[in-house]
Amino acid sequence: MVRPLRFALLAALTAIPGLAAPAMAQTPPASIGQQYIPAPWWMRDPVIASIGHVRVELEANRAGFSATFRTVDRSVAEASRKAADQVRALSRTLTAYGVDKVRVETSLTTQPLYDQYRDENGVLRDNTRADRIERYEAQATVSLTVRDMAVLERVYATVVAAQPAAIARVWFSLEPDNTARYNLAAAAMRDARTRAEAAARNAGATLGSVRVIDPTGRACQTDVLAGWPSYGSGASLPTTVDGIVVSGSRMNRAEMAMAPPPPPPASGQAPSEDAIEAARLALQPPLQVLTDQACVVYGLS
């Protein structure tokens, strides 16, 4: 009697809606272009959806470049040794700043230089055979990432004074810290309320309580009139804000000029102070743009 009772209970549970199968993901309440569509729950009463959109310009707080030193010798070991000797003292000088200010990466590569000949058309070609190698070229590359803009000019001048065979262009970037991101997000929320208050006042209404807060801004992009859930980008211009702090990004030229030099290397031939000062150039970090947005839905009365 236990077996039929179990089957009867299973059949009764299966007949109950929602228990016959695992719960499925909810489908959208309407498709794009549908004539009649349900509005979100927060639109049952008069509301205003406001997007706070802010932007700020901050100085870049990261910079970097690379320099290459080349040597040629008949022995691959000797060519590598000479190239390493060229960057050894320079690397010690740069690492003396500390990894919190300057990060240094050094790499060494070699390539053979073959005997050359001219073909029947007079074109100069390499005789790429193992027994036709005349010399070896070694390249030592120093790649730098500067995390403190106060020492950028001196670091760059130090590398130039070392007389590399090639030096790359300086690049800049902005890496905002958590405080900057929080301040920008808070400014976006305040901007959303400012826009909502102005819109309600100009329409002759009074701003009510908050219905929805969406830090991503997506909730305010729901276009109910066109057929929810279609989305479109906001057309409002961002509000420029001040007071967003990024660690190490705001400093005047006087502070950059007064940056203390690192201690001298223990040994080796590093560029002299006169050579460094002669190679010093102005490197002003460019301004970078940060933006953020937030959506807040208010009731109206």
URRA-V564828 format. One record per backbone hydrogen bond with DSSP energy under -0.5 kcal/mol. CO is the residue of the C=O (numbers start at 1). NH is the residue of the N-H. E is the energy in kcal/mol with one decimal. If there is no record, write none. Layout:
# URRA-V564828
CO_NH_E / CO_NH_E
This chain:
# URRA-V564828
1_5_-1.4 / 2_6_-1.9 / 3_7_-1.9 / 4_8_-2.4 / 5_9_-2.2 / 6_10_-2.2 / 7_11_-2.3 / 8_12_-2.1 / 9_13_-2.1 / 10_14_-2.1 / 11_15_-1.5 / 12_16_-0.6 / 13_16_-0.9 / 16_19_-1.8 / 16_20_-0.5 / 31_34_-2.0 / 35_37_-0.5 / 40_43_-2.0 / 41_44_-1.3 / 46_300_-2.1 / 48_50_-0.6 / 48_298_-2.8 / 50_52_-0.6 / 50_296_-2.4 / 51_53_-0.6 / 52_294_-1.9 / 53_239_-3.7 / 54_292_-1.9 / 55_241_-2.4 / 56_58_-0.5 / 56_290_-2.7 / 58_288_-3.7 / 62_173_-2.1 / 63_146_-3.5 / 64_171_-2.7 / 65_144_-3.0 / 66_168_-3.2 / 67_142_-2.9 / 68_165_-1.8 / 68_166_-1.6 / 69_140_-2.8 / 71_138_-2.7 / 73_136_-3.0 / 75_79_-2.4 / 76_80_-2.0 / 77_81_-2.1 / 78_82_-2.4 / 79_83_-2.0 / 80_84_-2.3 / 81_85_-2.2 / 82_86_-1.4 / 83_87_-1.0 / 84_88_-1.3 / 85_89_-0.7 / 87_91_-2.7 / 88_92_-1.9 / 89_93_-2.0 / 90_94_-2.2 / 91_95_-2.7 / 92_96_-0.9 / 94_97_-1.5 / 95_98_-1.2 / 98_101_-1.6 / 98_102_-2.9 / 101_147_-3.4 / 101_148_-1.1 / 103_145_-2.1 / 105_143_-3.4 / 107_141_-2.6 / 109_139_-3.4 / 111_137_-2.9 / 112_114_-0.5 / 113_134_-2.4 / 113_135_-1.7 / 115_127_-3.5 / 117_125_-3.5 / 119_122_-2.0 / 123_119_-2.1 / 125_117_-2.5 / 126_128_-1.5 / 127_129_-2.6 / 129_132_-1.9 / 130_133_-0.7 / 132_115_-2.4 / 132_134_-0.5 / 135_113_-3.1 / 136_73_-2.2 / 136_138_-0.5 / 137_111_-2.1 / 138_71_-2.0 / 139_109_-2.5 / 139_141_-0.6 / 140_69_-2.9 / 141_107_-2.3 / 141_143_-0.6 / 142_67_-2.1 / 143_105_-2.5 / 144_65_-1.3 / 145_103_-2.5 / 145_147_-0.6 / 146_63_-1.9 / 148_151_-1.7 / 149_152_-0.8 / 151_155_-2.5 / 152_156_-2.7 / 153_157_-2.3 / 154_158_-2.3 / 155_159_-1.9 / 156_160_-2.3 / 157_161_-2.5 / 158_162_-0.9 / 159_162_-0.6 / 160_163_-1.8 / 166_68_-3.1 / 171_64_-1.7 / 173_61_-1.0 / 173_62_-1.8 / 174_176_-0.5 / 177_181_-2.0 / 178_182_-2.5 / 179_183_-2.6 / 180_184_-2.2 / 181_185_-2.2 / 182_186_-2.5 / 183_187_-2.1 / 184_188_-1.8 / 185_189_-1.7 / 186_190_-2.2 / 187_191_-2.2 / 188_192_-1.9 / 189_193_-1.7 / 190_194_-2.2 / 191_195_-2.4 / 192_196_-2.2 / 193_197_-2.9 / 194_198_-2.0 / 195_199_-2.4 / 196_200_-2.7 / 197_201_-2.3 / 198_202_-2.3 / 199_203_-1.4 / 200_205_-3.0 / 201_204_-1.1 / 206_301_-2.0 / 209_299_-2.9 / 212_297_-2.8 / 214_217_-1.3 / 214_295_-3.0 / 218_221_-1.5 / 219_222_-1.1 / 221_232_-1.0 / 222_224_-1.0 / 223_227_-0.8 / 224_227_-0.5 / 224_228_-0.7 / 227_230_-1.6 / 230_223_-2.2 / 239_55_-2.4 / 243_245_-0.5 / 246_249_-2.0 / 246_250_-0.6 / 249_251_-0.7 / 252_256_-1.5 / 253_257_-2.2 / 254_258_-1.5 / 256_259_-1.0 / 268_270_-0.9 / 272_276_-2.2 / 273_277_-2.5 / 274_278_-2.0 / 275_279_-1.3 / 277_280_-0.8 / 283_285_-0.6 / 286_60_-2.3 / 288_58_-2.8 / 290_56_-2.1 / 292_54_-2.5 / 294_52_-3.3 / 295_214_-3.5 / 296_50_-2.5 / 296_298_-0.5 / 297_211_-4.1 / 297_212_-1.3 / 298_48_-2.6 / 299_208_-3.5
